[in-house]
Each structure stands twice: as structure tokens, then as C-alpha cells.
Amino acid sequence: MTRTCEDGVLGPVEEGQGNLDQQANGACMFGFFCLNLCRSLEESVAVPVGQSRLVERGNLPSITLTQYTLRCGQPHGVEGDRK
């Protein structure tokens, strides 16, 4: 599975949710949750802007794995923004 996120923009609620910190700080923080047992954040993975990272996560209660490709993109400028 591929998760792509934009630095500073909260992604959709899903495993590998992008940019949990909602800050444009040069990296995207992807979140993985303990959904079956505790429904809370279990692990977060930081990926610098312009890079990607492979992460494997177990699928409880089964013994299978899902491989995630996490990608972090540059924040898009707002129309009319002249930085």
C-alpha cells in the first residue's frame, strides 16, 4: 500500500495516516494505530520531504504483514501567496 502525504496537511483517517503533527516542518509524520485492541496511536514514522520509506506492519490478529510505502511531498502554496 502506498500512503502519500503533503507536509503540513493532515491526511485521511487510515492506517499510515499522513502528517499527524499538521506542521510544515520538513517531514511528514505517518501514524499507525492499534485498531483491534486499543484504538490509539501505536507507532509514528517520520519521512523527510521529498523522500519515501518502506514500513512493514503486522495485521492483528492474523500473522500476515502489510508493506507500506510512505511518501512525503512539499506543501503546495496557497493561490496568491508570493513567498
Legacy VTK file of the C-alpha trace (Angstrom):
# vtk DataFile Version 3.0
C-alpha trace
ASCII
DATASET POLYDATA
POINTS 83 float
0.000 0.000 0.000
1.201 3.491 -0.734
0.495 6.462 1.512
1.392 9.894 0.156
1.156 12.992 2.266
1.881 16.681 1.949
3.978 18.295 4.679
1.686 20.362 6.904
-1.590 18.784 5.744
-3.443 16.118 7.759
-4.203 13.083 5.613
-7.330 10.898 5.612
-8.026 8.712 8.662
-6.494 5.346 7.783
-3.538 3.166 8.733
-0.499 5.191 7.771
-2.375 8.471 8.188
-0.197 11.298 6.933
1.159 14.300 8.788
-0.357 13.744 12.212
1.502 16.757 13.633
-0.063 19.035 10.962
3.126 21.134 10.855
5.053 22.175 7.744
8.408 21.289 9.281
10.266 19.435 6.534
8.896 15.975 7.338
5.614 14.053 7.331
4.645 12.103 10.441
2.720 8.947 9.475
0.633 7.274 12.174
-0.193 3.618 12.700
-2.867 2.685 15.180
-3.654 -0.218 17.466
-7.163 -0.503 15.989
-8.147 -4.030 17.021
-7.273 -3.817 20.690
-6.804 -0.281 21.989
-7.804 2.222 19.247
-4.870 4.518 19.942
-1.673 5.591 18.212
0.804 2.719 18.347
3.691 3.953 16.212
4.646 7.014 14.200
7.157 7.169 11.359
8.816 10.401 10.182
9.674 10.742 6.485
11.592 13.838 5.268
10.061 15.913 2.432
10.966 14.514 -0.981
11.740 11.047 0.359
9.941 7.742 0.816
10.267 4.892 3.283
9.129 1.260 3.348
7.473 0.018 6.543
6.025 -3.421 7.321
3.155 -3.716 9.792
1.564 -6.811 11.260
-2.148 -7.397 10.693
-3.537 -8.477 14.060
-4.988 -10.902 14.933
-3.669 -12.729 11.832
0.025 -13.323 11.201
0.189 -11.540 7.845
2.136 -8.356 7.061
1.256 -5.292 5.005
4.053 -3.344 3.376
3.519 0.414 3.225
5.399 2.843 1.005
5.285 6.197 2.798
5.945 9.295 0.661
6.242 12.885 1.824
5.726 15.773 -0.586
6.322 19.520 -0.456
3.480 21.695 0.798
1.646 23.408 -2.039
1.498 27.185 -1.947
-1.838 28.907 -1.476
-3.103 30.794 -4.501
-1.992 34.426 -4.165
0.869 33.515 -1.811
4.030 35.271 -3.048
6.819 33.921 -0.856
LINES 1 84
83 0 1 2 3 4 5 6 7 8 9 10 11 12 13 14 15 16 17 18 19 20 21 22 23 24 25 26 27 28 29 30 31 32 33 34 35 36 37 38 39 40 41 42 43 44 45 46 47 48 49 50 51 52 53 54 55 56 57 58 59 60 61 62 63 64 65 66 67 68 69 70 71 72 73 74 75 76 77 78 79 80 81 82
